[in-house]
């Protein structure tokens, strides 16, 4: 889950920095939902196959899972929207940690330190 939080924090900090510099680029984050993929049963035996059959009714298929990503990237209603978190093709509220701008800046700075030669 930490990687998902990091994605949200990085998108928020990027959006803030782009806006601060008046750059006309948007940055958002999203949750595609639980997506049932066909690869889960490939090497995991009958138990996982049965489990997949049971959970497919509560999970999204690949197309449904991609819908929010496509919406945020392509829909005219999202043009110019930046620094938001989307769930099921709607603006939603990220967790309190995901909205922590101090944590976002710390993560940004930490990432720069890791990647600076």
DATASUL-V190263 format. One record per backbone hydrogen bond with DSSP energy under -1.0 kcal/mol. CO is the residue of the C=O (numbers start at 1). NH is the residue of the N-H. E is the energy in kcal/mol with one decimal. If there is no record, write none. Layout:
BEGIN
CO/NH/E + CO/NH/E
END
This chain:
BEGIN
1/5/-2.1 + 2/6/-2.5 + 3/7/-1.9 + 4/8/-2.0 + 5/9/-2.8 + 6/10/-2.8 + 7/11/-2.3 + 8/12/-2.3 + 9/13/-2.5 + 10/14/-2.8 + 11/15/-2.6 + 12/16/-2.3 + 13/17/-2.5 + 14/18/-2.7 + 15/19/-2.3 + 16/20/-2.4 + 17/21/-1.7 + 18/23/-2.9 + 19/22/-1.6 + 23/25/-1.8 + 27/83/-3.3 + 29/86/-2.1 + 34/60/-3.4 + 39/42/-1.1 + 45/49/-1.4 + 46/50/-2.5 + 47/51/-2.6 + 48/52/-3.0 + 49/53/-1.8 + 50/54/-1.9 + 51/55/-2.4 + 52/56/-1.5 + 55/58/-1.7 + 55/59/-1.3 + 60/36/-2.8 + 61/65/-2.6 + 62/66/-1.7 + 66/70/-2.5 + 67/71/-2.6 + 68/72/-2.7 + 69/73/-2.1 + 70/74/-2.4 + 71/75/-2.3 + 75/78/-1.8 + 76/79/-1.1 + 78/81/-2.4 + 84/29/-2.5 + 85/92/-3.7 + 86/31/-2.4 + 87/90/-1.3 + 90/87/-2.7 + 95/99/-1.1 + 97/100/-1.3 + 99/101/-1.0 + 100/104/-2.1 + 101/105/-2.2 + 102/106/-2.3 + 103/107/-2.6 + 104/108/-2.4 + 105/109/-2.8 + 106/110/-2.6 + 107/111/-2.6 + 108/112/-2.4 + 109/113/-2.2 + 110/114/-1.9 + 111/115/-1.7 + 112/116/-1.5
END
